[in-house]
Amino acid sequence: MNETLTETERLTFGALLRAVIRLDGYTTPDEQAVVHGVVRDLLGEAPGVEVADTLAALLERSAERYPDDETTRAAADAVTRPEARDAIYGALYEISAAGTITRGESQLLDWLAARWNIRVTEALPG
C-alpha cells in the first residue's frame, strides 16, 4: 500500500471505512488490529501520534465532510487516481476480510470495484 493520498482521498477512505464498520455491525479485537495496521500502512505514522488517534481524527473529519451514504458515494466518485483507488479498495477489502465479509460489506466492495473499474485480483493485498 503506502500510497500517498491527498487530503480528499484520505477523507474518502475514512468515509468508506465508516461505512464498512457500520455494515459489519461490530469489530472484534483481531479486526481492530487489522484496521490499525491498514491505517498505519495506508496513511503512515506521524511521530508521537498513536494510530488509534490518527484513525479517530480521520473518522471524525470524514463524518463532518461526508455525513451520509449519498455524500460518501459522491466522494468515492471524486477519487480519480487509479493508484489511490487501488490503495483505498485494497485497504477496505483487507479490513472486510479480517472477519467474515458480510453481505453489506460485499455489496459495498462490489459497488466500489464496479464504480472504479477495479479488477479485484489486482487490488487484493499481497
DSSP file (Angstrom, degrees, kcal/mol; ACC not computed):
  #  RESIDUE AA STRUCTURE BP1 BP2  ACC     N-H-->O    O-->H-N    N-H-->O    O-->H-N    TCO  KAPPA ALPHA  PHI   PSI    X-CA   Y-CA   Z-CA
    1    1 A M              0   0    0      0, 0.0    41,-0.1     0, 0.0    86,-0.1   0.000 360.0 360.0 360.0-108.7    0.0    0.0    0.0
    2    2 A N        +     0   0    0     39,-0.4     2,-0.2     1,-0.2    40,-0.1   0.720 360.0 157.3  49.6  30.5    1.8    3.1    1.3
    3    3 A E        -     0   0    0     80,-0.1     2,-0.7    81,-0.1    -1,-0.2  -0.572  48.3-115.6 -75.7 146.3    0.5    5.3   -1.5
    4    4 A T        -     0   0    0     -2,-0.2     2,-0.3    39,-0.0    39,-0.1  -0.774  36.2-160.6 -84.6 118.0    0.4    9.0   -0.7
    5    5 A L        -     0   0    0     -2,-0.7     2,-0.0    37,-0.3    -3,-0.0  -0.751  15.1-121.3 -99.9 145.4   -3.2   10.1   -0.6
    6    6 A T     >  -     0   0    0     -2,-0.3     4,-2.5     1,-0.1     5,-0.2  -0.288  36.4-101.5 -70.1 168.6   -4.4   13.6   -0.9
    7    7 A E  H  > S+     0   0    0      1,-0.2     4,-2.4     2,-0.2     5,-0.2   0.905 125.1  50.2 -60.1 -41.9   -6.5   15.0    1.9
    8    8 A T  H  > S+     0   0    0      2,-0.2     4,-2.3     1,-0.2    -1,-0.2   0.910 111.0  48.8 -64.1 -41.7   -9.7   14.4    0.0
    9    9 A E  H  > S+     0   0    0      2,-0.2     4,-2.5     1,-0.2    -2,-0.2   0.890 110.5  51.4 -64.9 -38.8   -8.7   10.8   -0.8
   10   10 A R  H  X S+     0   0    0     -4,-2.5     4,-2.4     2,-0.2    -2,-0.2   0.926 111.5  46.9 -62.0 -44.9   -7.9   10.3    2.9
   11   11 A L  H  X S+     0   0    0     -4,-2.4     4,-2.4     2,-0.2    -2,-0.2   0.861 110.5  52.5 -67.7 -34.9  -11.3   11.6    3.9
   12   12 A T  H  X S+     0   0    0     -4,-2.3     4,-2.7     2,-0.2     5,-0.2   0.926 108.7  50.3 -64.6 -43.7  -13.0    9.5    1.3
   13   13 A F  H  X S+     0   0    0     -4,-2.5     4,-2.8     1,-0.2    -2,-0.2   0.929 110.3  50.9 -57.0 -45.0  -11.2    6.5    2.7
   14   14 A G  H  X S+     0   0    0     -4,-2.4     4,-2.3     2,-0.2    -2,-0.2   0.904 110.6  48.1 -59.8 -42.3  -12.4    7.5    6.2
   15   15 A A  H  X S+     0   0    0     -4,-2.4     4,-1.8     2,-0.2    -1,-0.2   0.914 114.0  45.9 -65.8 -43.2  -16.0    7.8    4.9
   16   16 A L  H  X S+     0   0    0     -4,-2.7     4,-2.3     2,-0.2    -2,-0.2   0.869 111.1  53.3 -68.2 -35.8  -15.8    4.4    3.2
   17   17 A L  H  X S+     0   0    0     -4,-2.8     4,-2.7    -5,-0.2     5,-0.2   0.906 106.3  52.8 -63.7 -41.6  -14.2    2.9    6.3
   18   18 A R  H  X S+     0   0    0     -4,-2.3     4,-2.5     1,-0.2    -2,-0.2   0.912 109.2  50.3 -58.4 -41.5  -17.0    4.2    8.4
   19   19 A A  H  X S+     0   0    0     -4,-1.8     4,-2.7     2,-0.2    -2,-0.2   0.917 110.5  48.7 -63.7 -43.9  -19.5    2.5    6.0
   20   20 A V  H  X S+     0   0    0     -4,-2.3     4,-2.0     2,-0.2    -2,-0.2   0.924 112.8  47.7 -62.1 -44.8  -17.6   -0.8    6.2
   21   21 A I  H  X S+     0   0    0     -4,-2.7     4,-1.6     1,-0.2    -2,-0.2   0.918 113.4  48.2 -62.5 -43.4  -17.6   -0.7   10.0
   22   22 A R  H  < S+     0   0    0     -4,-2.5    -2,-0.2    -5,-0.2    -1,-0.2   0.906 111.7  49.6 -63.6 -42.5  -21.3    0.2   10.1
   23   23 A L  H  < S+     0   0    0     -4,-2.7    81,-0.3     1,-0.2    -1,-0.2   0.832 107.9  53.8 -67.7 -32.5  -22.1   -2.6    7.7
   24   24 A D  H  < S-     0   0    0     -4,-2.0    -1,-0.2    -5,-0.2    -2,-0.2   0.841  94.3-149.7 -70.8 -33.0  -20.1   -5.1    9.8
   25   25 A G     <  +     0   0    0     -4,-1.6     2,-0.3    -5,-0.2    -1,-0.1   0.041  67.5  24.8  88.6 -27.6  -22.1   -4.2   12.9
   26   26 A Y        -     0   0    0     -5,-0.1     2,-0.4     2,-0.0     0, 0.0  -0.977  67.1-136.6-159.8 163.4  -19.2   -4.9   15.3
   27   27 A T        -     0   0    0     -2,-0.3    -6,-0.0    72,-0.0    -2,-0.0  -0.983  15.1-148.0-132.8 122.0  -15.5   -5.1   15.4
   28   28 A T     >  -     0   0    0     -2,-0.4     4,-2.6     1,-0.1     5,-0.2  -0.380  33.7-105.8 -77.8 163.1  -13.5   -7.9   17.1
   29   29 A P  H  > S+     0   0    0      0, 0.0     4,-2.0     0, 0.0     5,-0.1   0.882 123.6  52.6 -57.1 -37.6  -10.1   -7.2   18.7
   30   30 A D  H  > S+     0   0    0      2,-0.2     4,-1.8     1,-0.2     5,-0.1   0.916 110.0  47.8 -64.5 -41.8   -8.5   -9.0   15.8
   31   31 A E  H  > S+     0   0    0      1,-0.2     4,-2.8     2,-0.2    -1,-0.2   0.888 109.1  54.0 -65.5 -38.5  -10.4   -6.9   13.3
   32   32 A Q  H  X S+     0   0    0     -4,-2.6     4,-2.7     1,-0.2    -1,-0.2   0.902 106.4  52.3 -61.4 -40.1   -9.4   -3.8   15.2
   33   33 A A  H  X S+     0   0    0     -4,-2.0     4,-2.3     2,-0.2    -1,-0.2   0.896 110.3  48.2 -62.8 -39.7   -5.8   -4.8   14.9
   34   34 A V  H  X S+     0   0    0     -4,-1.8     4,-2.9     2,-0.2     5,-0.2   0.928 110.4  51.5 -65.5 -44.8   -6.2   -5.2   11.2
   35   35 A V  H  X S+     0   0    0     -4,-2.8     4,-2.8     1,-0.2     5,-0.2   0.940 111.8  46.9 -56.4 -48.3   -7.9   -1.8   10.9
   36   36 A H  H  X S+     0   0    0     -4,-2.7     4,-2.4     1,-0.2    -1,-0.2   0.906 113.2  48.8 -62.5 -41.6   -5.0   -0.2   12.8
   37   37 A G  H  X S+     0   0    0     -4,-2.3     4,-2.5     2,-0.2    -1,-0.2   0.908 112.9  47.1 -64.0 -42.3   -2.4   -2.0   10.7
   38   38 A V  H  X S+     0   0    0     -4,-2.9     4,-3.1     2,-0.2     5,-0.3   0.919 112.4  49.2 -66.3 -43.8   -4.1   -1.0    7.4
   39   39 A V  H  X>S+     0   0    0     -4,-2.8     4,-2.9    -5,-0.2     5,-0.5   0.919 111.8  49.7 -61.7 -43.1   -4.5    2.7    8.6
   40   40 A R  H  X5S+     0   0    0     -4,-2.4     4,-1.6    -5,-0.2    -2,-0.2   0.930 115.2  43.9 -60.7 -45.3   -0.8    2.7    9.6
   41   41 A D  H  <5S+     0   0    0     -4,-2.5   -39,-0.4     2,-0.2    -2,-0.2   0.911 120.8  39.1 -66.3 -43.1    0.2    1.3    6.2
   42   42 A L  H  <5S+     0   0    0     -4,-3.1   -37,-0.3    -5,-0.2    -2,-0.2   0.892 130.0  25.4 -77.8 -40.8   -2.1    3.5    4.1
   43   43 A L  H  <5S-     0   0    0     -4,-2.9    -3,-0.2    -5,-0.3    -2,-0.2   0.599 100.5-135.4-103.2 -12.9   -1.7    6.8    5.9
   44   44 A G     << -     0   0    0     -4,-1.6     2,-0.5    -5,-0.5    -1,-0.2  -0.145  26.0 -75.0  82.4 176.5    1.7    6.4    7.5
   45   45 A E        -     0   0    0     -4,-0.1     5,-0.1     9,-0.0     6,-0.0  -0.952  31.3-146.1-117.9 130.8    2.7    7.3   11.1
   46   46 A A    >   -     0   0    0     -2,-0.5     3,-2.3     3,-0.3     8,-0.1  -0.781  40.4 -95.9 -89.6 138.5    3.2   10.7   12.4
   47   47 A P  T 3  S+     0   0    0      0, 0.0     3,-0.1     0, 0.0    -1,-0.1  -0.291 107.7   5.4 -55.5 129.5    6.0   10.9   15.1
   48   48 A G  T 3  S+     0   0    0      1,-0.2     2,-0.5    -3,-0.0    -3,-0.0   0.531 103.9 114.5  76.8   6.2    4.5   10.7   18.5
   49   49 A V    <   -     0   0    0     -3,-2.3    -3,-0.3     4,-0.0    -1,-0.2  -0.944  62.4-132.6-114.8 125.4    0.9   10.1   17.3
   50   50 A E     >  -     0   0    0     -2,-0.5     4,-2.0     1,-0.1     3,-0.4  -0.419  17.5-124.4 -70.9 147.4   -0.8    6.8   18.0
   51   51 A V  H  > S+     0   0    0      1,-0.2     4,-3.0     2,-0.2     5,-0.2   0.875 112.5  58.7 -59.1 -38.3   -2.5    5.0   15.1
   52   52 A A  H  > S+     0   0    0      1,-0.2     4,-2.4     2,-0.2    -1,-0.2   0.877 106.5  47.7 -60.6 -36.9   -5.8    5.0   17.2
   53   53 A D  H  > S+     0   0    0     -3,-0.4     4,-2.4     2,-0.2    -1,-0.2   0.897 111.5  49.7 -70.3 -40.5   -5.6    8.8   17.4
   54   54 A T  H  X S+     0   0    0     -4,-2.0     4,-2.4     2,-0.2    -2,-0.2   0.928 113.5  47.1 -61.0 -45.2   -5.0    9.1   13.6
   55   55 A L  H  X S+     0   0    0     -4,-3.0     4,-2.7     2,-0.2     5,-0.2   0.925 111.6  49.6 -63.1 -46.7   -7.9    6.8   13.0
   56   56 A A  H  X S+     0   0    0     -4,-2.4     4,-2.2     1,-0.2    -1,-0.2   0.916 112.9  47.0 -60.8 -43.8  -10.2    8.6   15.3
   57   57 A A  H  X S+     0   0    0     -4,-2.4     4,-2.7     2,-0.2     5,-0.2   0.904 112.4  50.4 -65.0 -41.0   -9.4   12.0   13.8
   58   58 A L  H  X S+     0   0    0     -4,-2.4     4,-2.6    -5,-0.2     5,-0.2   0.935 111.7  47.0 -62.8 -46.5   -9.8   10.6   10.3
   59   59 A L  H  X S+     0   0    0     -4,-2.7     4,-1.8     1,-0.2    -1,-0.2   0.890 113.9  48.6 -63.9 -39.1  -13.2    9.1   11.1
   60   60 A E  H  X S+     0   0    0     -4,-2.2     4,-1.6    -5,-0.2    -2,-0.2   0.938 113.8  44.9 -66.5 -47.0  -14.3   12.4   12.8
   61   61 A R  H  X S+     0   0    0     -4,-2.7     4,-1.9     1,-0.2    -2,-0.2   0.887 113.5  50.4 -65.3 -38.5  -13.2   14.6    9.9
   62   62 A S  H  X S+     0   0    0     -4,-2.6     4,-3.2    -5,-0.2    -1,-0.2   0.861 107.7  53.7 -69.3 -33.5  -14.7   12.3    7.3
   63   63 A A  H  < S+     0   0    0     -4,-1.8    -1,-0.2    -5,-0.2    -2,-0.2   0.853 108.6  50.2 -67.4 -34.1  -18.0   12.3    9.1
   64   64 A E  H  < S+     0   0    0     -4,-1.6    -2,-0.2     1,-0.1    -1,-0.2   0.911 119.6  35.4 -68.7 -41.9  -18.1   16.1    9.1
   65   65 A R  H  < S+     0   0    0     -4,-1.9    -2,-0.2     1,-0.2    -3,-0.2   0.874 132.1  27.9 -80.8 -38.1  -17.4   16.3    5.4
   66   66 A Y     <  +     0   0    0     -4,-3.2    -1,-0.2    -5,-0.2    -2,-0.1  -0.730  69.3 166.1-125.8  80.1  -19.4   13.2    4.3
   67   67 A P        +     0   0    0      0, 0.0     2,-0.3     0, 0.0    -1,-0.1   0.596  60.3  24.4 -77.7 -11.4  -22.2   12.7    6.8
   68   68 A D  S  > S-     0   0    0      1,-0.1     4,-2.1     0, 0.0     5,-0.2  -0.864  87.8 -91.5-146.1 177.3  -24.3   10.2    4.9
   69   69 A D  H  > S+     0   0    0     -2,-0.3     4,-2.7     1,-0.2     5,-0.2   0.872 119.2  55.8 -61.9 -38.1  -24.3    7.5    2.2
   70   70 A E  H  > S+     0   0    0      1,-0.2     4,-1.9     2,-0.2    -1,-0.2   0.931 111.3  41.7 -62.4 -47.0  -25.1   10.0   -0.6
   71   71 A T  H  > S+     0   0    0      2,-0.2     4,-2.1     1,-0.2    -1,-0.2   0.839 113.5  54.3 -71.1 -31.2  -22.2   12.3    0.2
   72   72 A T  H  X S+     0   0    0     -4,-2.1     4,-2.3     2,-0.2    -2,-0.2   0.915 108.8  48.0 -66.5 -42.8  -19.9    9.2    0.7
   73   73 A R  H  X S+     0   0    0     -4,-2.7     4,-1.9     2,-0.2    -2,-0.2   0.895 111.7  50.1 -64.9 -39.1  -20.8    7.8   -2.8
   74   74 A A  H  X S+     0   0    0     -4,-1.9     4,-1.1    -5,-0.2    -1,-0.2   0.895 109.5  51.8 -64.5 -39.0  -20.2   11.3   -4.3
   75   75 A A  H  X S+     0   0    0     -4,-2.1     4,-0.6     1,-0.2     3,-0.5   0.906 107.1  52.7 -63.2 -41.5  -16.8   11.4   -2.6
   76   76 A A  H >< S+     0   0    0     -4,-2.3     3,-1.1     1,-0.2    -1,-0.2   0.901 106.2  53.7 -61.2 -40.2  -15.9    8.0   -4.0
   77   77 A D  H 3< S+     0   0    0     -4,-1.9    -1,-0.2     1,-0.2    -2,-0.2   0.792 102.5  59.3 -63.8 -27.3  -16.8    9.3   -7.5
   78   78 A A  H 3< S+     0   0    0     -4,-1.1     2,-0.8    -3,-0.5    -1,-0.2   0.633  81.2  93.3 -79.6 -13.8  -14.4   12.2   -7.0
   79   79 A V    <<  +     0   0    0     -3,-1.1    -4,-0.0    -4,-0.6    -3,-0.0  -0.722  46.3 158.9 -80.1 113.2  -11.4    9.8   -6.4
   80   80 A T        +     0   0    0     -2,-0.8    -1,-0.2     5,-0.0    -2,-0.0   0.649  33.7 100.3-113.8 -20.7   -9.9    9.6   -9.9
   81   81 A R     >  -     0   0    0      1,-0.2     4,-2.5     2,-0.0     3,-0.3  -0.562  63.2-145.8 -72.7 123.7   -6.3    8.5   -9.5
   82   82 A P  H  > S+     0   0    0      0, 0.0     4,-2.8     0, 0.0     5,-0.2   0.865  98.8  54.9 -56.4 -37.8   -6.0    4.7  -10.2
   83   83 A E  H  > S+     0   0    0      2,-0.2     4,-2.2     1,-0.2     5,-0.2   0.906 110.4  45.2 -63.9 -40.8   -3.3    4.4   -7.6
   84   84 A A  H  > S+     0   0    0     -3,-0.3     4,-2.9     2,-0.2     5,-0.3   0.913 112.7  51.1 -68.5 -42.6   -5.5    6.0   -4.9
   85   85 A R  H  X S+     0   0    0     -4,-2.5     4,-2.9     1,-0.2     5,-0.3   0.941 112.3  46.3 -59.5 -47.8   -8.5    3.8   -5.9
   86   86 A D  H  X S+     0   0    0     -4,-2.8     4,-2.7     1,-0.2     5,-0.2   0.916 114.2  47.9 -61.8 -43.3   -6.4    0.6   -5.7
   87   87 A A  H  X S+     0   0    0     -4,-2.2     4,-2.1    -5,-0.2    -2,-0.2   0.927 115.5  43.8 -65.1 -45.2   -4.9    1.6   -2.4
   88   88 A I  H  X S+     0   0    0     -4,-2.9     4,-2.5     2,-0.2     5,-0.2   0.937 116.0  47.0 -66.2 -46.8   -8.3    2.5   -0.8
   89   89 A Y  H  X S+     0   0    0     -4,-2.9     4,-2.8    -5,-0.3     5,-0.2   0.936 112.4  50.2 -61.8 -45.9  -10.1   -0.5   -2.2
   90   90 A G  H  X S+     0   0    0     -4,-2.7     4,-2.5    -5,-0.3    -1,-0.2   0.894 111.2  49.1 -59.0 -41.1   -7.3   -2.9   -1.1
   91   91 A A  H  X S+     0   0    0     -4,-2.1     4,-2.2    -5,-0.2    -1,-0.2   0.927 112.6  46.9 -64.6 -45.4   -7.4   -1.4    2.4
   92   92 A L  H  X S+     0   0    0     -4,-2.5     4,-2.6     2,-0.2    -2,-0.2   0.891 112.9  49.8 -64.8 -39.3  -11.1   -1.7    2.6
   93   93 A Y  H  X S+     0   0    0     -4,-2.8     4,-2.8    -5,-0.2    -2,-0.2   0.939 110.1  50.2 -64.1 -46.1  -11.0   -5.3    1.3
   94   94 A E  H  < S+     0   0    0     -4,-2.5     4,-0.5    -5,-0.2    -2,-0.2   0.902 112.8  46.9 -59.8 -41.6   -8.3   -6.3    3.8
   95   95 A I  H >< S+     0   0    0     -4,-2.2     3,-1.0     1,-0.2     4,-0.4   0.928 114.0  47.2 -65.9 -44.8  -10.3   -4.8    6.7
   96   96 A S  H >< S+     0   0    0     -4,-2.6     3,-1.0     1,-0.2    -2,-0.2   0.884 110.3  52.8 -63.6 -38.5  -13.5   -6.5    5.5
   97   97 A A  T 3< S+     0   0    0     -4,-2.8    -1,-0.2     1,-0.2    -2,-0.2   0.533  84.1  87.2 -77.3  -6.0  -11.7   -9.9    5.0
   98   98 A A  T <  S+     0   0    0     -3,-1.0    -1,-0.2    -4,-0.5     2,-0.2   0.819 109.1   7.3 -63.6 -29.3  -10.3   -9.7    8.6
   99   99 A G  S <  S-     0   0    0     -3,-1.0     2,-0.4    -4,-0.4   -72,-0.0  -0.371 122.0 -44.5-122.9-153.4  -13.5  -11.4    9.7
  100  100 A T        -     0   0    0     -2,-0.2     2,-0.6   -76,-0.1    -2,-0.1  -0.703  61.8-120.2 -79.6 130.4  -16.4  -12.8    7.7
  101  101 A I        -     0   0    0     -2,-0.4    -4,-0.1    -4,-0.1    -1,-0.1  -0.613  32.3-140.7 -73.2 118.1  -17.3  -10.5    4.9
  102  102 A T     >  -     0   0    0     -2,-0.6     4,-2.6    -6,-0.1     5,-0.2  -0.268  21.3-107.7 -75.2 165.6  -20.9   -9.6    5.5
  103  103 A R  H  > S+     0   0    0      1,-0.2     4,-2.5     2,-0.2     5,-0.2   0.914 121.2  50.6 -59.2 -43.4  -23.4   -9.2    2.7
  104  104 A G  H  > S+     0   0    0    -81,-0.3     4,-2.3     2,-0.2    -1,-0.2   0.910 110.9  47.8 -62.2 -43.5  -23.5   -5.4    3.2
  105  105 A E  H  > S+     0   0    0      2,-0.2     4,-2.9     1,-0.2     5,-0.2   0.921 111.7  51.0 -62.7 -43.1  -19.7   -5.2    3.0
  106  106 A S  H  X S+     0   0    0     -4,-2.6     4,-2.8     1,-0.2    -2,-0.2   0.906 109.9  49.5 -60.7 -43.1  -19.6   -7.4   -0.1
  107  107 A Q  H  X S+     0   0    0     -4,-2.5     4,-2.5     2,-0.2    -1,-0.2   0.908 112.1  47.8 -64.1 -41.6  -22.2   -5.2   -1.8
  108  108 A L  H  X S+     0   0    0     -4,-2.3     4,-2.7     2,-0.2    -2,-0.2   0.935 113.8  46.7 -64.4 -46.0  -20.2   -2.0   -0.9
  109  109 A L  H  X S+     0   0    0     -4,-2.9     4,-2.7     2,-0.2    -2,-0.2   0.902 113.2  49.3 -63.4 -41.1  -17.0   -3.6   -2.2
  110  110 A D  H  X S+     0   0    0     -4,-2.8     4,-2.3    -5,-0.2     5,-0.2   0.922 112.3  48.3 -63.3 -43.8  -18.7   -4.8   -5.4
  111  111 A W  H  X S+     0   0    0     -4,-2.5     4,-2.8    -5,-0.2    -2,-0.2   0.932 113.7  47.0 -60.9 -45.9  -20.2   -1.3   -6.0
  112  112 A L  H  X S+     0   0    0     -4,-2.7     4,-2.6     2,-0.2    -2,-0.2   0.914 111.4  50.3 -65.2 -43.2  -16.9    0.4   -5.4
  113  113 A A  H  <>S+     0   0    0     -4,-2.7     5,-2.6     1,-0.2     4,-0.5   0.909 114.5  44.8 -61.8 -41.8  -15.0   -2.1   -7.7
  114  114 A A  H ><5S+     0   0    0     -4,-2.3     3,-0.7     3,-0.2    -2,-0.2   0.917 114.3  48.9 -67.4 -42.9  -17.5   -1.5  -10.5
  115  115 A R  H 3<5S+     0   0    0     -4,-2.8    -2,-0.2     1,-0.2    -1,-0.2   0.876 119.5  37.6 -64.4 -38.8  -17.6    2.2  -10.0
  116  116 A W  T 3<5S-     0   0    0     -4,-2.6    -1,-0.2    -5,-0.2    -2,-0.2   0.360 107.4-121.9 -96.3   3.9  -13.8    2.5  -10.0
  117  117 A N  T < 5 +     0   0    0     -3,-0.7     2,-0.5    -4,-0.5    -3,-0.2   0.925  52.6 165.8  54.0  47.9  -13.2   -0.2  -12.7
  118  118 A I      < -     0   0    0     -5,-2.6     2,-0.8    -6,-0.2    -1,-0.2  -0.834  37.3-142.0 -98.3 127.4  -11.1   -2.2  -10.3
  119  119 A R    >>  -     0   0    0     -2,-0.5     3,-2.1     1,-0.2     4,-1.0  -0.814  20.2-140.3 -82.7 117.2  -10.3   -5.8  -11.2
  120  120 A V  H >> S+     0   0    0     -2,-0.8     4,-1.2     1,-0.3     3,-0.7   0.819  97.0  59.9 -54.7 -38.6  -10.4   -7.4   -7.7
  121  121 A T  H 34 S+     0   0    0      1,-0.2    -1,-0.3     2,-0.2    -2,-0.0   0.791 105.2  51.0 -62.1 -26.1   -7.4   -9.6   -8.2
  122  122 A E  H <4 S+     0   0    0     -3,-2.1    -1,-0.2     1,-0.2    -2,-0.2   0.761 110.7  47.7 -79.6 -25.4   -5.3   -6.5   -8.8
  123  123 A A  H << S+     0   0    0     -4,-1.0    -2,-0.2    -3,-0.7    -1,-0.2   0.627  82.4 111.2 -93.9 -13.6   -6.4   -4.7   -5.7
  124  124 A L  S  < S-     0   0    0     -4,-1.2   -34,-0.1     1,-0.1   -33,-0.1  -0.339  75.2-110.3 -66.7 139.8   -6.0   -7.5   -3.1
  125  125 A P              0   0    0      0, 0.0    -1,-0.1     0, 0.0    -2,-0.1  -0.367 360.0 360.0 -65.8 147.6   -3.3   -7.0   -0.6
  126  126 A G              0   0    0     -3,-0.1    -2,-0.1    -2,-0.0    -3,-0.0   0.379 360.0 360.0-145.1 360.0   -0.4   -9.4   -1.1
